Amino acid sequence: MGLDTQTMIRAIGNDTIEMLIEKNDSYGDSALNPLGIFGNKDAVTSLGARIDDKLARIRTLGYEGFGEDNVRDLIGYLILLQVELKKRKSSGDAA
């Protein structure tokens, strides 16, 4: 018998969290604190652009276009967006 839904939710969630932590180690905190070399947008705007790009890639190339797991990447960006929005809410900044 295959994995039950709750087990799969935990596995996918944990896998996505580990990916985000690894990328954060590799790239620093650039998703939530963009360098601003080529753009001067805040984290929410930058993440929104990345989410738009990932959705466009899914629409045109499918879930695994360019050999990437675009759904996993999208989930990751959405988690990062949620982190930034929660940070702003807890510090009293508007989103």
N, C-alpha and C positions, 0 to 999 in steps of 0.2 A: 504494500500500500504506500502511496506517495505521502509527502509531507502534508500536514494539515495547514490550513490557512494561517493560523496564528504563529506557527513555527516559521513559516515562510516570511511573514511580515517581520518577525524579529531578525531573521537572517539577512533579508534585504536591507532593513534599517541599519543593522550593525555593519554590514558591508559598506553602505553609503557613508556612515559616520567614519569608519576607518579610512575610506578614500579621502574624505574631507580633511581629516587630521594629517594624513600623509601629504596632501597637496599644500596644506597650511605650513607644514614643516619645510616643504620644498620651495614654496613661493613666498614665504612669510605671510603676513596678514593682508596681502594685496587686495583680496576681494572686499574686505571691509575697510581697508585703509589704502585706497588706490594711490599709486605714486603721482599721478597727474602729469606725467611727462608729455603725453600727446593729448590729454583731455583733462579738464579740471572739474569733472562732475563728482558728486558725492557718491557714497557707497550704494545707496538705494537706486540712484539713476544708473550707475555703472552695472549693478546687478540686473536691473530691468533690461538694459541693452543686451546683456549676455543671455538672459532668459528669452528675449525676443529672437536673438540669433539662433538659439538652440531650437526654439519652436519652428523657425523657418527651415532649419536643417531637417527636422523631423518631417515637416510638410513636404519638402522637396526630395529628400533622400531616404526617408524612412527611419525606423527606430535605431538602425545600426549604420547609418550613412557615414562614410569616411572611416569605416572600421571601428567606430566608437560606439559605446553604449549611450546613445543620446538621451534616453529616458533616465538613466542613472545620473548623468551629468545634470539634467534638468532638475531632478529631485535635489541634487546637491546645491544647485544655485538657489532653489526655493528655500532650503534649510538655511543657507547663508542669509538670504533676505529676511527670513523670520528672526534670525539672531540679531541682525541690525535693527529691525523694527522693535524688538524687545529691548535692546540696549537704549534706543532713543526714548521709548516709553518710560523706562526706569530712570533715565536721567532728566526727563521732563521736556526733551526736544520733540518738536513736531515732526511727523513723517512726511 
